[in-house]
Amino acid sequence: MVTGGCDSARGPDAIRHRSAGTLTLADLEALDRDDPLRDVRDAFLLTDGVVYLDGNSLGALPRATPARLQEVCARQWGEGLIRSWTAHDWIGAPQRVGDKIARLIGAGPAEVVVADSTSVNLFKLLAAACHLRPGRPLILSEPGNFPNDLYVAQGLQGLSSGRIELRLVPAGQIEAAIDEQVAVVLLTHVHYKSAAVHDMTRITERAHARGALILWDLSHSAGAVPVDLNAAQADFAVGCGYKYLNGGPGAPAYLFVARRHQAAAISPITGWLGHARPFDFVDEYAPAPGIERFLAGSHPILGITALEVGVDLMLQADARSRIEKSRALSELFISLVESRCAGQGLELASPRSAEARGSHVALRHAQAWAVMQALIARGVIGDFRAPDAMRFGFAPLYNRYADIWHGVEALRDVLHGAAWDRPEFRQRHAVT
Ligand SMILES: Cc1ncc(COP(=O)(O)O)c(C=O)c1O
């Protein structure tokens, strides 16, 4: 709970120094007027009356994206045709946008490429890591990690004829479990459900001290929390393009391979665009010398085009303001929920301390699914994660402090009046 009563603090600090019970909508609107990121919000197409708290699942649409896609379709594809691979440097798009993402995650030039989905990139890098540590059978992760990441590791285990095994130990025991048997530690930096943040530097150091490698999934981190892969000496990383990076539904993902590993790490998908000379069309595979060896097939130019618009917007926003605002929004949300929705059966399922938390907040409730459907019907959009969590994501580029107020007021209304208790809100959908 926020404490004290220092009304003179400005910006996000004003929230930290005020008791949530004393905050008013007018206070939050004043914060929005003073917000250094205020103008960035105008770069997004957001519908009036909708409070979008789901940028951690699918970021909002940048206004510039449709026109940019139209231009690439009509001019580059329609008129330029095959020539655009060279004339508009389509061939270099994964590296160009990868270099931009690198600036958001503390990587250097030519250490990141945009490619495939997060799942496919995870497979490529897990296989590469295991190959770099022959004789070590274990991929170490935590139970309750994003299930997809565990499925991919299980797939690799299945293919390995018993050479590779996925071992899961609870988050608090990971560091102690890293031993000479571990080839690679696989962790999601910000947990997809609870938003708990792992200490990247400490766990990476521990892995290296035991001769193991580390692979970080940054899907819920990039653009939302501080990430410095090279300061932490991380080996590998992957992440989504469609969450905080606002690349659009099914946007291509990205992968990071530390420069020191690039000569020895081998992708298991030895596709032609990862070849040293793809247009020589020789029969023998020879990996490209650098990060390009982790490309596989032809890149999705339209997808990368949309992603680049989102990444450019993120780069325009001052990093410190982004991180501060993301913390302030989630802190405000929790404080308002505590003061406005007390006694309504909600339980915080995220760390209480802002430093230990990413940019989303999970609340448990016995009727989480129905409550979320009732909220969505009122224009407050978050999501549901089985079995009983509502997730609310805070995107510093376009969420306003006043949005948090309206979101919590809607939650309070839905819970107080049991507005969730209707048959249409109990109906489960394929996508949650
Ligand atoms: C932590 C995490 N990793 C991986 C993925 C899957 O990414 P993709 O759909 O790009 O394979 C997600 C998707 O939500 C995710 O949250």
The ligand as an SDF file (V2000), in Angstrom:
LIG
                    3D

 16 16  0  0  0  0  0  0  0  0999 V2000
    6.8760  -16.1840  -22.0940 C   0  0  0  0  0  0  0  0  0  0  0  0
    6.4060  -16.5860  -23.4530 C   0  0  0  0  0  0  0  0  0  0  0  0
    7.2180  -17.3380  -24.2300 N   0  0  0  0  0  0  0  0  0  0  0  0
    6.8290  -17.7440  -25.4540 C   0  0  0  0  0  0  0  0  0  0  0  0
    5.5950  -17.4050  -25.9650 C   0  0  0  0  0  0  0  0  0  0  0  0
    5.1590  -17.9290  -27.2920 C   0  0  0  0  0  0  0  0  0  0  0  0
    5.5440  -17.1110  -28.3150 O   0  0  0  0  0  0  0  0  0  0  0  0
    5.2340  -17.4800  -29.8360 P   0  0  0  0  0  0  0  0  0  0  0  0
    3.7610  -17.4740  -29.9740 O   0  0  0  0  0  0  0  0  0  0  0  0
    5.8970  -16.3570  -30.5890 O   0  0  0  0  0  0  0  0  0  0  0  0
    5.8460  -18.7930  -30.1400 O   0  0  0  0  0  0  0  0  0  0  0  0
    4.7270  -16.6010  -25.1970 C   0  0  0  0  0  0  0  0  0  0  0  0
    3.4100  -16.2270  -25.7100 C   0  0  0  0  0  0  0  0  0  0  0  0
    2.5640  -15.6680  -25.0530 O   0  0  0  0  0  0  0  0  0  0  0  0
    5.1510  -16.1980  -23.9140 C   0  0  0  0  0  0  0  0  0  0  0  0
    4.3550  -15.4720  -23.1270 O   0  0  0  0  0  0  0  0  0  0  0  0
  1  2  1  0
  2  3  1  0
  2 15  2  0
  3  4  2  0
  4  5  1  0
  5  6  1  0
  5 12  2  0
  6  7  1  0
  7  8  1  0
  8  9  2  0
  8 10  1  0
  8 11  1  0
 12 13  1  0
 12 15  1  0
 13 14  2  0
 15 16  1  0
M  END
$$$$
